[in-house]
Amino acid sequence: MINSMKEILVDALKSTGYRMEDMTQLQSIFFREKIINSYFEGSKHRYLWEHFKNIDEIFSVRDSKAWAWLDDFLEGKETIIFFEKSDDPNIYIFPEEQSIVRFLEESYIDDFYLTNEKLEFLICFNDHDYLIATGTAETWLKKKALELSKTGWRDMDGKSYLHLELS
């Protein structure tokens, strides 16, 4: 499966004309460990998103198109993208001035994670259509859900977020 993920990424890069850097194998190992230590309860699980450390510090919405909101948060800044280790152990650097949404539109990726070099946030979109956010992305996603709820939007479970209290 590792080769197929790489092929998906390469195809999406060709379609968009974008570029992406691969961390070296050693850099990927150490950076993944840093991510796991910061946000998860270990790395022995198949799906990282099932094992967030601080469950009270994450926020999620279920919407199959929620990944299309990501440019609002990322604002064209350099972003680290990675996947479940069993799908692809490499970690990639998505440079500034590129739309992660446009890139994702050209790919067929079920589960992916986004962060930055400083690990200030972690965003996950999974194959159950949940957009999960923690760190600085948590407040952004809460505001987005509240804003959309004011227009009548509800997530895939029929849930409105009008009751949210933002801090």
DSSP file with accessible surface (Angstrom, degrees, kcal/mol):
  #  RESIDUE AA STRUCTURE BP1 BP2  ACC     N-H-->O    O-->H-N    N-H-->O    O-->H-N    TCO  KAPPA ALPHA  PHI   PSI    X-CA   Y-CA   Z-CA
    1    1 A M     >        0   0  150      0, 0.0     4,-2.1     0, 0.0     5,-0.2   0.000 360.0 360.0 360.0 -27.3    0.0    0.0    0.0
    2    2 A I  H  >  +     0   0   74      1,-0.2     4,-2.1     2,-0.2     5,-0.2   0.929 360.0  49.2 -56.9 -44.8    2.9    2.4    0.6
    3    3 A N  H  > S+     0   0  124      1,-0.2     4,-2.4     2,-0.2    -1,-0.2   0.903 108.5  53.2 -63.0 -38.5    3.6    2.6   -3.1
    4    4 A S  H  > S+     0   0   46      2,-0.2     4,-2.3     1,-0.2    -1,-0.2   0.889 107.4  51.0 -67.0 -36.8    0.0    3.3   -3.9
    5    5 A M  H  X S+     0   0   11     -4,-2.1     4,-2.4    82,-0.3    -1,-0.2   0.938 110.8  49.0 -63.4 -44.2   -0.1    6.2   -1.4
    6    6 A K  H  X S+     0   0   65     -4,-2.1     4,-2.7     1,-0.2    -2,-0.2   0.915 110.5  51.1 -61.7 -40.5    3.1    7.6   -3.0
    7    7 A E  H  X S+     0   0  122     -4,-2.4     4,-2.7     2,-0.2    -1,-0.2   0.904 108.4  51.7 -63.3 -40.8    1.5    7.2   -6.5
    8    8 A I  H  X S+     0   0   42     -4,-2.3     4,-2.3     2,-0.2    -2,-0.2   0.930 112.1  46.5 -60.7 -44.8   -1.7    9.1   -5.3
    9    9 A L  H  X S+     0   0    3     -4,-2.4     4,-2.5     2,-0.2    -2,-0.2   0.933 112.5  48.9 -64.3 -45.4    0.5   11.9   -4.0
   10   10 A V  H  X S+     0   0   51     -4,-2.7     4,-2.5     1,-0.2    -2,-0.2   0.918 111.3  50.3 -62.4 -43.0    2.5   12.1   -7.2
   11   11 A D  H  X S+     0   0   91     -4,-2.7     4,-2.4     1,-0.2    -1,-0.2   0.914 111.1  48.6 -61.6 -42.4   -0.6   12.1   -9.3
   12   12 A A  H  X S+     0   0    0     -4,-2.3     4,-1.9     2,-0.2     6,-0.3   0.892 110.8  51.0 -65.8 -37.9   -2.2   14.9   -7.3
   13   13 A L  H  X>S+     0   0   30     -4,-2.5     4,-2.0     2,-0.2     5,-0.9   0.916 111.0  48.3 -65.1 -42.1    1.1   16.9   -7.5
   14   14 A K  H  <5S+     0   0  158     -4,-2.5    -2,-0.2     1,-0.2    -1,-0.2   0.924 111.4  50.2 -62.9 -44.3    1.1   16.5  -11.3
   15   15 A S  H  <5S+     0   0   66     -4,-2.4    -1,-0.2     1,-0.2    -2,-0.2   0.843 120.2  34.8 -63.7 -35.9   -2.6   17.5  -11.6
   16   16 A T  H  <5S-     0   0   11     -4,-1.9    -1,-0.2    -5,-0.2    -2,-0.2   0.647  99.8-127.4 -93.5 -18.6   -2.1   20.7   -9.5
   17   17 A G  T  <5 +     0   0   66     -4,-2.0    -3,-0.2     1,-0.2    -4,-0.1   0.642  65.1 138.1  76.5  13.0    1.4   21.6  -10.6
   18   18 A Y      < -     0   0   44     -5,-0.9     2,-0.3    -6,-0.3    -1,-0.2  -0.310  44.1-140.7 -83.8 173.3    2.3   21.8   -6.9
   19   19 A R        -     0   0  147     -3,-0.1     2,-0.3    -2,-0.1    -1,-0.0  -0.910  13.8-173.6-131.6 159.5    5.4   20.5   -5.2
   20   20 A M        -     0   0   23     -2,-0.3     2,-0.4    74,-0.2    74,-0.2  -0.979  17.2-134.6-152.0 143.2    6.0   18.8   -1.9
   21   21 A E  E     -A   93   0A 102     72,-2.5    72,-3.1    -2,-0.3     2,-0.4  -0.814  13.6-138.6-101.4 143.1    9.1   17.8   -0.1
   22   22 A D  E     -A   92   0A  76     -2,-0.4    70,-0.2    70,-0.2     2,-0.2  -0.827  17.1-131.0 -93.8 134.3    9.7   14.4    1.6
   23   23 A M        -     0   0   21     68,-2.9    68,-0.2    -2,-0.4     0, 0.0  -0.526  37.9 -98.3 -70.4 154.3   11.3   14.4    5.0
   24   24 A T     >  -     0   0   78     -2,-0.2     4,-2.9     1,-0.1     5,-0.2  -0.253  36.3-103.2 -65.4 165.7   14.2   11.9    5.1
   25   25 A Q  H  > S+     0   0  150      1,-0.2     4,-2.2     2,-0.2     5,-0.2   0.929 124.1  46.3 -58.1 -44.6   13.4    8.5    6.6
   26   26 A L  H  > S+     0   0  106      2,-0.2     4,-2.4     1,-0.2     5,-0.2   0.924 112.2  49.6 -65.9 -44.2   15.2    9.5    9.8
   27   27 A Q  H  > S+     0   0  105      1,-0.2     4,-2.9     2,-0.2     5,-0.3   0.916 110.8  51.5 -59.6 -42.3   13.5   12.9   10.0
   28   28 A S  H  X S+     0   0    3     -4,-2.9     4,-2.6     2,-0.2     5,-0.3   0.915 109.0  50.2 -62.0 -43.3   10.1   11.2    9.4
   29   29 A I  H  X S+     0   0   89     -4,-2.2     4,-2.0    -5,-0.2    -2,-0.2   0.956 115.8  41.4 -60.5 -49.3   10.7    8.8   12.2
   30   30 A F  H  X S+     0   0  135     -4,-2.4     4,-2.1     2,-0.2    -2,-0.2   0.904 115.8  48.9 -69.3 -39.0   11.7   11.5   14.7
   31   31 A F  H  X S+     0   0   20     -4,-2.9     4,-2.4    -5,-0.2    -1,-0.2   0.926 110.4  50.8 -68.9 -40.9    9.0   13.9   13.7
   32   32 A R  H  X S+     0   0   12     -4,-2.6     4,-2.8    -5,-0.3    -1,-0.2   0.924 110.0  50.8 -60.4 -42.0    6.3   11.3   13.9
   33   33 A E  H  X S+     0   0   86     -4,-2.0     4,-2.7    -5,-0.3    -1,-0.2   0.907 109.0  51.3 -62.7 -39.9    7.5   10.4   17.4
   34   34 A K  H  X S+     0   0  105     -4,-2.1     4,-1.7     2,-0.2    -1,-0.2   0.916 111.4  47.8 -63.1 -41.9    7.3   14.0   18.4
   35   35 A I  H  X S+     0   0    0     -4,-2.4     4,-2.6     2,-0.2     5,-0.4   0.939 112.2  49.1 -62.9 -48.6    3.7   14.3   17.1
   36   36 A I  H  X S+     0   0    6     -4,-2.8     4,-2.4     1,-0.2     6,-0.4   0.930 110.9  49.7 -60.4 -44.7    2.7   11.1   18.9
   37   37 A N  H  < S+     0   0   90     -4,-2.7    -1,-0.2     1,-0.2    -2,-0.2   0.845 115.8  44.5 -63.1 -33.0    4.3   12.3   22.2
   38   38 A S  H  < S+     0   0   55     -4,-1.7    -2,-0.2    -5,-0.2    -1,-0.2   0.863 132.1  11.2 -79.0 -37.2    2.5   15.6   21.8
   39   39 A Y  H  < S+     0   0   29     -4,-2.6    14,-2.6    -5,-0.1    15,-0.3   0.615 111.6  59.2-122.1 -16.2   -1.0   14.5   20.8
   40   40 A F  B  < S-G   52   0B   2     -4,-2.4     2,-1.1    -5,-0.4    12,-0.2  -0.800  71.0-118.5-125.6 164.0   -1.5   10.7   21.1
   41   41 A E  S    S-     0   0  111     10,-2.4     3,-0.2    -2,-0.3    -4,-0.1  -0.494  85.1 -52.5 -92.8  59.8   -1.5    7.9   23.7
   42   42 A G        -     0   0   34     -2,-1.1    -1,-0.2    -6,-0.4     3,-0.2  -0.158  53.4-100.0  94.3 172.1    1.3    6.0   21.9
   43   43 A S  S    S+     0   0   53      1,-0.1    -1,-0.1    -3,-0.1     5,-0.1   0.260  90.9  94.4-117.1  10.2    1.8    4.7   18.4
   44   44 A K        +     0   0  193     -3,-0.2     2,-0.2     3,-0.0    -1,-0.1   0.516  65.0  97.2 -83.8  -3.6    0.9    1.1   18.7
   45   45 A H  S    S-     0   0   69     -3,-0.2     3,-0.2     1,-0.1     6,-0.1  -0.582  74.9-132.3 -87.7 150.3   -2.7    1.7   17.5
   46   46 A R  S    S+     0   0  108      1,-0.2     2,-0.6    -2,-0.2    40,-0.3   0.922  98.6  36.2 -64.7 -46.0   -3.8    1.2   13.9
   47   47 A Y    >   -     0   0   62      1,-0.2     3,-1.4    37,-0.1    -1,-0.2  -0.930  66.4-163.0-115.9 114.1   -5.6    4.6   13.8
   48   48 A L  G >  S+     0   0    7     -2,-0.6     3,-3.0     1,-0.3    -7,-0.2   0.887  86.9  67.6 -58.3 -40.5   -4.0    7.4   15.6
   49   49 A W  G 3  S+     0   0   37      1,-0.3     3,-0.5     2,-0.1    -1,-0.3   0.683  92.4  61.4 -60.8 -15.3   -7.2    9.5   15.6
   50   50 A E  G <  S+     0   0  103     -3,-1.4    -1,-0.3     1,-0.2    -2,-0.2   0.530 104.6  50.8 -83.1  -4.0   -8.8    7.0   17.9
   51   51 A H    <   +     0   0   41     -3,-3.0   -10,-2.4    -4,-0.2    -1,-0.2  -0.245  65.7 161.0-135.6  48.2   -6.2    7.7   20.6
   52   52 A F  B     -G   40   0B  11     -3,-0.5     3,-0.4   -12,-0.2   -12,-0.3  -0.447  35.1-139.3 -66.5 142.1   -5.9   11.4   21.3
   53   53 A K  S    S+     0   0   88    -14,-2.6     2,-1.0     1,-0.2     3,-0.1   0.960  93.0  36.6 -65.2 -58.6   -4.3   12.2   24.6
   54   54 A N    >   +     0   0   83    -15,-0.3     3,-2.6     1,-0.2    -1,-0.2  -0.714  65.6 177.9-105.0  82.9   -6.4   15.1   25.8
   55   55 A I  G >  S+     0   0  109     -2,-1.0     3,-1.1    -3,-0.4    -1,-0.2   0.787  79.9  60.9 -59.1 -27.3   -9.9   14.3   24.6
   56   56 A D  G 3  S+     0   0  150      1,-0.2    -1,-0.3    -3,-0.1    -2,-0.0   0.612 100.1  57.2 -74.8 -10.4  -11.2   17.4   26.2
   57   57 A E  G <  S+     0   0  102     -3,-2.6    78,-0.6     2,-0.0     2,-0.3   0.109  93.4  81.1-109.6  19.9   -8.9   19.5   24.0
   58   58 A I  E <   -B  134   0A  33     -3,-1.1     2,-0.4    76,-0.2    76,-0.2  -0.879  54.9-166.2-119.9 157.8  -10.2   18.3   20.6
   59   59 A F  E     -B  133   0A  25     74,-2.3    74,-3.1    -2,-0.3     2,-0.3  -0.995  10.1-178.0-140.1 141.2  -13.2   19.3   18.6
   60   60 A S  E     -B  132   0A  41     -2,-0.4     2,-0.3    72,-0.2    72,-0.2  -0.976  13.3-167.3-141.1 153.7  -14.7   17.4   15.6
   61   61 A V  E     -B  131   0A   0     70,-1.9    70,-2.8    -2,-0.3     2,-0.7  -0.961  21.9-131.8-132.2 153.1  -17.5   17.7   13.1
   62   62 A R  E     +B  130   0A  64     -2,-0.3    94,-3.4    68,-0.2    95,-0.3  -0.912  49.6 130.6-111.7 108.0  -18.8   15.1   10.8
   63   63 A D    >   -     0   0   27     66,-2.1     3,-2.0    -2,-0.7     4,-0.3  -0.898  52.4-139.2-156.6 123.8  -19.2   16.4    7.2
   64   64 A S  T 3  S+     0   0   47     -2,-0.3     3,-0.2     1,-0.3    65,-0.1   0.710 106.7  42.2 -62.2 -18.4  -17.9   14.6    4.1
   65   65 A K  T >  S+     0   0  128      1,-0.1     3,-1.9    64,-0.1    -1,-0.3   0.252  78.6 108.7-110.3  11.8  -16.7   17.9    2.7
   66   66 A A  G X   +     0   0    0     -3,-2.0     3,-2.2     1,-0.3     4,-0.2   0.819  68.1  69.1 -61.5 -28.5  -15.3   19.5    5.8
   67   67 A W  G >  S+     0   0   43     -4,-0.3     3,-1.6     1,-0.3    -1,-0.3   0.792  85.3  71.5 -60.2 -22.6  -11.7   19.1    4.4
   68   68 A A  G <  S+     0   0   42     -3,-1.9    -1,-0.3     1,-0.3     3,-0.3   0.608  89.5  61.5 -71.2  -7.6  -12.7   21.8    1.9
   69   69 A W  G X> S+     0   0   31     -3,-2.2     3,-1.4    -4,-0.2     4,-0.7   0.523  75.8  96.0 -89.3  -8.4  -12.6   24.3    4.8
   70   70 A L  H X> S+     0   0    0     -3,-1.6     4,-2.9     1,-0.3     3,-0.7   0.817  72.2  62.2 -61.3 -33.5   -8.9   23.7    5.5
   71   71 A D  H 3> S+     0   0   47     -3,-0.3     4,-2.3     1,-0.2    -1,-0.3   0.844  95.8  63.6 -61.6 -29.5   -7.5   26.6    3.4
   72   72 A D  H <4 S+     0   0   85     -3,-1.4    -1,-0.2     1,-0.2    -2,-0.2   0.879 113.8  32.4 -59.7 -39.1   -9.4   29.0    5.8
   73   73 A F  H << S+     0   0   35     -4,-0.7    -2,-0.2    -3,-0.7    -1,-0.2   0.904 121.2  46.7 -83.8 -45.9   -7.3   27.8    8.7
   74   74 A L  H >< S-     0   0    9     -4,-2.9     3,-2.3     1,-0.1    -3,-0.2   0.779  80.6-162.3 -73.7 -27.2   -4.0   27.1    6.9
   75   75 A E  T 3<  -     0   0  131     -4,-2.3    22,-0.1    -5,-0.3    -3,-0.1   0.811  67.7 -60.1  50.8  36.9   -4.0   30.4    5.0
   76   76 A G  T 3  S+     0   0   19      1,-0.2    21,-2.8    -5,-0.2    -1,-0.3   0.654  98.0 144.9  71.2  14.5   -1.4   29.1    2.5
   77   77 A K    <   -     0   0  118     -3,-2.3    -1,-0.2    19,-0.2    21,-0.1  -0.466  63.3 -80.8 -83.0 157.6    1.2   28.5    5.2
   78   78 A E        -     0   0   74     -2,-0.1     2,-0.4    15,-0.0    39,-0.2  -0.317  56.4-168.6 -56.2 134.3    3.7   25.7    5.1
   79   79 A T  E     -C   94   0A   3     15,-2.7    15,-3.7    37,-0.1     2,-0.5  -0.978  21.2-136.1-133.5 142.5    2.0   22.5    6.3
   80   80 A I  E     -CD  93 115A   3     35,-3.1    35,-2.0    -2,-0.4     2,-0.4  -0.851  24.5-168.5 -95.2 129.6    3.2   19.1    7.3
   81   81 A I  E     +CD  92 114A   0     11,-2.6    11,-2.7    -2,-0.5     2,-0.3  -0.962  14.0 158.1-121.6 136.8    1.0   16.3    6.0
   82   82 A F  E     -CD  91 113A   0     31,-2.0    31,-2.6    -2,-0.4     2,-0.2  -0.943  20.7-148.0-149.9 172.6    1.2   12.7    7.0
   83   83 A F        -     0   0    0      5,-0.6    29,-0.1     7,-0.5     5,-0.1  -0.721  47.1 -56.5-132.8 176.3   -0.8    9.5    7.1
   84   84 A E    >>  -     0   0    3     27,-0.3     4,-2.1    -2,-0.2     3,-1.5  -0.390  55.1-121.4 -56.5 138.2   -1.3    6.4    9.2
   85   85 A K  T 34 S+     0   0  130      1,-0.3    -1,-0.1     2,-0.2     5,-0.1   0.852 112.2  56.7 -55.6 -36.8    2.1    4.8    9.4
   86   86 A S  T 34 S+     0   0   66    -40,-0.3    -1,-0.3     1,-0.2   -84,-0.1   0.767 110.1  45.8 -69.0 -22.1    0.8    1.6    7.9
   87   87 A D  T <4 S-     0   0   15     -3,-1.5   -82,-0.3     1,-0.3    -2,-0.2   0.838 140.1 -17.3 -85.6 -37.8   -0.4    3.6    4.8
   88   88 A D     <  -     0   0    0     -4,-2.1    -5,-0.6   -83,-0.1    -1,-0.3  -0.697  51.2-160.1-169.6 113.8    2.8    5.6    4.4
   89   89 A P        +     0   0   46      0, 0.0   -57,-0.1     0, 0.0    -4,-0.1   0.630  66.4  98.8 -75.8 -10.8    5.5    6.1    7.0
   90   90 A N        -     0   0   42     -5,-0.1    -7,-0.5   -58,-0.0     2,-0.4  -0.384  63.0-145.2 -77.8 154.8    6.9    9.2    5.3
   91   91 A I  E     - C   0  82A   0    -68,-0.2   -68,-2.9   -67,-0.2     2,-0.3  -0.953  16.1-154.2-119.8 140.0    6.1   12.7    6.3
   92   92 A Y  E     -AC  22  81A   1    -11,-2.7   -11,-2.6    -2,-0.4     2,-0.6  -0.877  11.6-139.1-121.5 148.8    5.8   15.4    3.7
   93   93 A I  E     -AC  21  80A  26    -72,-3.1   -72,-2.5    -2,-0.3   -13,-0.2  -0.923  12.8-158.4-108.4 117.7    6.2   19.2    3.8
   94   94 A F  E     - C   0  79A   2    -15,-3.7   -15,-2.7    -2,-0.6   -74,-0.2  -0.876  26.1-131.5 -96.5 109.6    3.6   21.0    1.8
   95   95 A P    >   -     0   0    5      0, 0.0     3,-0.5     0, 0.0   -76,-0.1  -0.029  24.6 -84.3 -65.5 167.6    5.1   24.4    0.9
   96   96 A E  T 3  S+     0   0  116      1,-0.2   -19,-0.2   -18,-0.1   -20,-0.1  -0.127 105.1  35.7 -61.5 162.9    3.6   27.9    1.3
   97   97 A E  T 3  S+     0   0  166    -21,-2.8     2,-0.4     1,-0.2    -1,-0.2   0.712  90.6 110.6  64.6  25.1    1.4   29.5   -1.2
   98   98 A Q    <   -     0   0   24     -3,-0.5     2,-0.7   -22,-0.2    -1,-0.2  -0.979  69.2-120.9-126.8 145.9   -0.3   26.2   -2.3
   99   99 A S     >  -     0   0   29     -2,-0.4     4,-2.0     1,-0.2     5,-0.1  -0.746  13.3-163.9 -88.6 116.1   -4.0   25.3   -1.6
  100  100 A I  H  > S+     0   0    2     -2,-0.7     4,-2.8     1,-0.2     5,-0.2   0.873  92.5  57.5 -64.9 -31.9   -4.2   22.1    0.4
  101  101 A V  H  > S+     0   0   13      2,-0.2     4,-2.3     1,-0.2    -1,-0.2   0.945 105.8  47.3 -64.7 -47.1   -7.9   21.9   -0.6
  102  102 A R  H  > S+     0   0  100      1,-0.2     4,-0.9     2,-0.2    -1,-0.2   0.913 113.0  50.3 -60.9 -40.9   -7.0   21.9   -4.3
  103  103 A F  H >< S+     0   0    0     -4,-2.0     3,-0.9     1,-0.2    -2,-0.2   0.942 110.9  47.9 -61.6 -47.1   -4.4   19.3   -3.7
  104  104 A L  H >< S+     0   0   12     -4,-2.8     3,-1.5     1,-0.3     5,-0.3   0.839 103.2  62.4 -66.0 -32.0   -6.9   17.1   -1.8
  105  105 A E  H 3< S+     0   0  113     -4,-2.3    -1,-0.3     1,-0.3    -2,-0.2   0.807 105.8  47.7 -60.6 -27.4   -9.5   17.5   -4.5
  106  106 A E  T << S+     0   0   78     -4,-0.9     2,-0.3    -3,-0.9    -1,-0.3   0.356 107.6  68.0 -95.5   3.6   -7.0   15.7   -6.8
  107  107 A S    <   -     0   0   12     -3,-1.5     2,-0.3    -4,-0.2   -98,-0.1  -0.757  69.3-139.0-121.3 168.2   -6.2   12.9   -4.5
  108  108 A Y        +     0   0  193     -2,-0.3     2,-0.5  -103,-0.1    -3,-0.1  -0.618  44.9 150.8-124.6  68.9   -8.1    9.9   -3.1
  109  109 A I        -     0   0   21     -2,-0.3     3,-0.1    -5,-0.3    -2,-0.1  -0.898  26.4-173.0-109.6 126.5   -6.9    9.9    0.5
  110  110 A D  S    S+     0   0  110     -2,-0.5     2,-0.5     1,-0.3    19,-0.2   0.957  74.1  25.2 -80.5 -58.8   -9.1    8.6    3.3
  111  111 A D  S    S+     0   0    6     15,-0.2   -27,-0.3    16,-0.1     2,-0.3  -0.938  71.4 157.1-113.0 128.5   -7.2    9.5    6.4
  112  112 A F  E     - E   0 125A   4     13,-2.2    13,-2.1    -2,-0.5     2,-0.4  -0.978  23.8-149.5-146.5 159.7   -4.7   12.3    6.7
  113  113 A Y  E     -DE  82 124A   0    -31,-2.6   -31,-2.0    -2,-0.3     2,-0.4  -0.969   8.3-164.1-128.9 144.7   -3.2   14.5    9.3
  114  114 A L  E     +DE  81 123A   0      9,-2.7     9,-2.5    -2,-0.4     2,-0.3  -0.980  21.5 141.1-129.5 141.8   -1.9   18.1    9.1
  115  115 A T  E     -DE  80 122A   0    -35,-2.0   -35,-3.1    -2,-0.4     2,-0.3  -0.869  39.2-112.5-154.4-173.5    0.3   20.1   11.5
  116  116 A N    >   -     0   0   26      5,-0.5     3,-1.8    -2,-0.3     5,-0.1  -0.782  39.5 -94.3-123.8 175.3    3.1   22.6   11.3
  117  117 A E  T 3  S+     0   0  129      1,-0.3   -38,-0.1    -2,-0.3    -1,-0.0   0.850 125.7  49.1 -58.9 -34.5    6.7   22.4   12.2
  118  118 A K  T 3  S-     0   0  163      1,-0.0    -1,-0.3    -3,-0.0     0, 0.0   0.454 106.1-127.4 -84.9  -1.8    6.1   23.8   15.7
  119  119 A L    <   +     0   0   15     -3,-1.8    -2,-0.1     1,-0.1     3,-0.0   0.840  57.4 149.0  57.5  39.0    3.2   21.3   16.3
  120  120 A E        +     0   0   92     15,-0.1    16,-2.4     1,-0.1     2,-0.3   0.695  68.1   9.7 -74.1 -19.3    0.9   24.2   17.3
  121  121 A F  E     - F   0 135A  12     14,-0.3    -5,-0.5    15,-0.2     2,-0.4  -0.968  59.8-153.1-150.7 164.3   -2.1   22.3   15.9
  122  122 A L  E     -EF 115 134A   0     12,-1.5    12,-2.0    -2,-0.3     2,-0.4  -0.966  12.7-175.2-144.3 128.4   -3.1   18.9   14.6
  123  123 A I  E     -EF 114 133A   0     -9,-2.5    -9,-2.7    -2,-0.4     2,-0.4  -0.981   3.0-174.2-122.8 138.2   -6.0   18.4   12.2
  124  124 A C  E     -EF 113 132A   0      8,-2.7     8,-3.3    -2,-0.4     2,-0.4  -0.989  11.5-168.8-130.7 139.7   -7.2   15.0   11.1
  125  125 A F  E     -EF 112 131A  12    -13,-2.1   -13,-2.2    -2,-0.4     2,-0.2  -1.000  22.5-168.3-121.6 129.8   -9.8   14.0    8.5
  126  126 A N    >   -     0   0    0      4,-1.8     3,-1.9    -2,-0.4   -15,-0.2  -0.651  38.3 -99.2-118.6 175.1  -10.7   10.4    8.6
  127  127 A D  T 3  S+     0   0   66      1,-0.3   -16,-0.1    -2,-0.2    -1,-0.0   0.483 118.1  64.2 -72.6   0.0  -12.6    7.8    6.5
  128  128 A H  T 3  S-     0   0   90      2,-0.1    -1,-0.3   -18,-0.1   -64,-0.1   0.239 118.9-109.2-101.2   9.9  -15.7    8.3    8.7
  129  129 A D  S <  S+     0   0   44     -3,-1.9   -66,-2.1     1,-0.2     2,-0.5   0.726  70.3 144.5  69.7  26.4  -15.9   11.9    7.5
  130  130 A Y  E     -B   62   0A  72    -68,-0.2    -4,-1.8    -4,-0.2     2,-0.6  -0.835  39.4-155.9 -94.8 131.8  -14.8   13.5   10.8
  131  131 A L  E     -BF  61 125A   0    -70,-2.8   -70,-1.9    -2,-0.5     2,-0.4  -0.950  19.9-169.0-100.8 118.5  -12.7   16.6   10.7
  132  132 A I  E     -BF  60 124A  11     -8,-3.3    -8,-2.7    -2,-0.6     2,-0.4  -0.936   5.4-175.9-115.7 132.9  -10.9   16.6   14.1
  133  133 A A  E     +BF  59 123A   0    -74,-3.1   -74,-2.3    -2,-0.4     2,-0.3  -0.976   9.5 164.4-134.4 142.8   -8.9   19.6   15.4
  134  134 A T  E >   +BF  58 122A   7    -12,-2.0   -12,-1.5    -2,-0.4     3,-1.2  -0.905  52.7  26.9-144.3 173.8   -6.8   20.3   18.4
  135  135 A G  E >> S- F   0 121A  29    -78,-0.6     3,-1.5    -2,-0.3     4,-0.6  -0.434 131.5 -16.5  67.2-145.3   -4.3   22.9   19.4
  136  136 A T  H 3> S+     0   0   79    -16,-2.4     4,-1.1     1,-0.3    -1,-0.3   0.734 136.5  64.9 -65.5 -19.2   -4.9   26.3   17.7
  137  137 A A  H <> S+     0   0    0     -3,-1.2     4,-2.6   -17,-0.2    -1,-0.3   0.736  86.7  71.4 -75.7 -20.6   -7.1   24.5   15.1
  138  138 A E  H <> S+     0   0   31     -3,-1.5     4,-2.3     1,-0.2    -1,-0.2   0.954 100.0  43.8 -61.6 -49.4   -9.7   23.6   17.8
  139  139 A T  H  X S+     0   0   53     -4,-0.6     4,-2.5     1,-0.2     5,-0.2   0.913 112.9  53.4 -62.9 -42.0  -10.9   27.2   18.2
  140  140 A W  H  X S+     0   0   39     -4,-1.1     4,-2.5     1,-0.2    -1,-0.2   0.939 110.2  46.5 -57.4 -48.0  -10.9   27.7   14.5
  141  141 A L  H  X S+     0   0    0     -4,-2.6     4,-2.7     1,-0.2     5,-0.2   0.896 111.0  52.2 -67.2 -36.9  -13.1   24.6   13.9
  142  142 A K  H  X S+     0   0   45     -4,-2.3     4,-2.5    -5,-0.2    -1,-0.2   0.941 111.5  46.9 -61.4 -45.9  -15.5   25.6   16.7
  143  143 A K  H  X S+     0   0  114     -4,-2.5     4,-2.9     1,-0.2    -2,-0.2   0.904 112.4  50.4 -62.2 -41.3  -15.9   29.1   15.2
  144  144 A K  H  X S+     0   0   26     -4,-2.5     4,-2.7    -5,-0.2     5,-0.2   0.929 111.4  47.4 -62.6 -45.9  -16.4   27.5   11.7
  145  145 A A  H  X S+     0   0    0     -4,-2.7     4,-2.3     2,-0.2    16,-0.4   0.905 114.3  47.1 -63.9 -41.0  -19.1   25.1   13.0
  146  146 A L  H  X S+     0   0   24     -4,-2.5     4,-1.8    -5,-0.2    -2,-0.2   0.942 112.6  49.5 -64.9 -46.8  -20.9   27.9   14.9
  147  147 A E  H  < S+     0   0  111     -4,-2.9     4,-0.5     1,-0.2    -2,-0.2   0.926 114.3  44.7 -58.6 -46.3  -20.7   30.2   11.9
  148  148 A L  H ><>S+     0   0   33     -4,-2.7     5,-1.9     1,-0.2     3,-1.3   0.886 108.5  57.3 -67.7 -37.4  -22.1   27.5    9.6
  149  149 A S  H ><5S+     0   0    4     -4,-2.3     3,-1.8     1,-0.3    -1,-0.2   0.849  97.5  62.3 -62.3 -33.0  -24.8   26.5   12.1
  150  150 A K  T 3<5S+     0   0  151     -4,-1.8    -1,-0.3     1,-0.3    -2,-0.2   0.732 102.3  51.8 -64.7 -20.6  -26.1   30.1   12.0
  151  151 A T  T < 5S-     0   0  111     -3,-1.3    -1,-0.3    -4,-0.5    -2,-0.2   0.347 129.8 -95.6 -95.0   2.1  -26.9   29.6    8.3
  152  152 A G  T < 5S+     0   0   58     -3,-1.8    -3,-0.2     1,-0.3    -2,-0.1   0.380  74.4 149.2 100.9  -3.2  -28.8   26.4    9.0
  153  153 A W      < -     0   0   43     -5,-1.9     2,-0.3    -6,-0.1     8,-0.3  -0.340  21.8-175.2 -64.6 143.9  -26.0   23.9    8.3
  154  154 A R        -     0   0  147      6,-0.1     6,-0.2     7,-0.1     4,-0.0  -0.978  25.3-112.7-135.1 149.8  -26.0   20.7   10.3
  155  155 A D    >   -     0   0   10      4,-2.4     3,-2.5    -2,-0.3   -92,-0.2  -0.089  46.2 -84.8 -74.4-179.4  -23.4   18.0   10.3
  156  156 A M  T 3  S+     0   0   86    -94,-3.4   -93,-0.1     1,-0.3    -1,-0.1   0.692 131.3  54.3 -63.5 -18.1  -24.0   14.5    8.8
  157  157 A D  T 3  S-     0   0   89    -95,-0.3    -1,-0.3     2,-0.1    -2,-0.1   0.295 122.1-106.3 -95.1   6.6  -25.5   13.4   12.1
  158  158 A G  S <  S+     0   0   38     -3,-2.5     2,-0.3     1,-0.3    -2,-0.1   0.601  70.1 151.5  81.4  12.9  -28.0   16.3   12.0
  159  159 A K        -     0   0  106    -97,-0.1    -4,-2.4     2,-0.0     2,-0.3  -0.605  31.3-158.7 -87.3 133.6  -26.1   18.2   14.7
  160  160 A S        -     0   0   22     -2,-0.3     3,-0.2    -6,-0.2    -6,-0.1  -0.779   9.6-152.8-102.7 153.7  -26.2   22.0   15.0
  161  161 A Y    >   +     0   0    4    -16,-0.4     3,-1.7    -8,-0.3   -11,-0.1   0.056  59.2 117.3-116.3  24.8  -23.4   23.8   16.9
  162  162 A L  T 3  S+     0   0  101      1,-0.3    -1,-0.1   -13,-0.1   -16,-0.1   0.765  72.4  61.3 -63.4 -22.7  -25.5   26.9   17.8
  163  163 A H  T 3  S+     0   0  125     -3,-0.2    -1,-0.3     2,-0.1    -2,-0.1   0.542  77.3 124.2 -80.8  -7.5  -25.0   26.0   21.5
  164  164 A L    <   -     0   0   29     -3,-1.7     2,-0.6   -22,-0.1    -3,-0.0  -0.263  49.8-151.6 -61.6 137.8  -21.2   26.3   21.4
  165  165 A E        -     0   0  173      0, 0.0     2,-0.4     0, 0.0    -1,-0.1  -0.949  11.0-151.3-108.1 122.3  -19.5   28.6   23.8
  166  166 A L              0   0   70     -2,-0.6   -27,-0.0   -24,-0.0    -2,-0.0  -0.777 360.0 360.0 -95.1 137.9  -16.2   30.0   22.5
  167  167 A S              0   0  146     -2,-0.4    -1,-0.0     0, 0.0     0, 0.0  -0.562 360.0 360.0 -99.9 360.0  -13.5   31.0   24.9
